[in-house]
Amino acid sequence: MTNIITSQTGPGGQPVVLHRIRAEYAAMPGLTLTLQQASRLWDLDLGQSALLFGELAAEGFLVRDTRTGVFKRPGCPECVH
């Protein structure tokens, strides 16, 4: 399996898949996903999803609900689960 995280980079050397995840969360403000759902949606393995979502959470782009395991945009009023 090709490492999708490092195989394709876009502007600023960031992985294309990371740019795509940001764009889709921005386009769908109420999007909430578990790691398993994200893995299926973006055709990633769980390790890759955990790495990418961990990076997005560390920078504050996403937050993880510790009760449900769902990743969502912080302060998103539409985000319900």
C-alpha atoms as one frame of an Amber mdcrd trajectory, in Angstrom:
protein
   0.000   0.000   0.000   1.342   3.413  -0.953   1.781   5.863   1.890  -0.828
   8.413   0.802   0.350  10.883   3.404   3.812  11.347   1.913   3.289  10.249
  -1.696   1.556  13.414  -2.925   2.227  16.892  -1.640   0.544  20.139  -2.518
   1.180  23.811  -1.758   3.652  24.354   1.054   4.650  20.684   0.990   1.511
  19.591   2.827  -0.017  16.260   1.892  -2.773  16.573  -0.718  -5.064  14.403
   1.404  -4.679  16.828   4.335  -5.664  19.716   2.071  -8.673  17.708   0.874
  -9.807  16.939   4.434  -9.593  20.638   5.364 -11.552  21.629   2.256 -14.312
  19.106   2.894 -14.693  20.117   6.546 -14.824  23.775   5.457 -17.429  23.008
   2.770 -19.571  20.967   5.188 -19.530  22.840   8.516 -21.580  20.173  10.295
 -19.360  17.266   9.233 -18.564  14.942  12.136 -16.575  11.742  11.615 -15.041
   8.979  13.671 -11.633   7.663  12.615 -13.312   4.599  11.134 -15.696   6.726
   9.062 -12.867   8.994   7.903 -10.802   5.986   6.905 -13.586   4.702   4.678
 -14.444   8.135   3.258 -10.882   9.024   2.249  -9.654   5.467   1.582  -7.029
   5.574   4.345  -6.015   2.974   6.865  -6.738   3.683  10.531  -3.113   4.584
  11.248  -3.040   7.194   8.481  -6.379   8.624   9.631  -5.162   8.834  13.219
  -1.994  10.623  12.112  -3.832  13.155   9.941  -6.657  13.813  12.382  -4.162
  14.074  15.230  -2.301  16.750  13.302  -5.511  18.660  12.540  -6.574  18.444
  16.201  -3.135  19.565  17.435  -3.346  22.722  15.351  -6.932  23.409  16.463
  -8.582  22.854  13.072 -10.580  19.930  14.500 -11.576  18.888  17.991 -12.255
  15.358  19.187 -15.218  14.708  21.399 -13.729  12.418  24.038 -17.129  10.927
  24.819 -18.079   9.915  21.256 -14.723   9.902  19.446 -16.139  12.217  16.787
 -13.926  14.813  15.091 -15.576  18.132  14.230 -14.772  21.806  13.751 -14.484
  23.698  17.052 -17.410  25.968  17.879 -19.545  24.558  15.073 -23.184  25.199
  16.028 -24.401  22.768  13.359 -22.323  19.902  14.767 -24.655  17.601  16.608
 -24.335  13.883  17.257
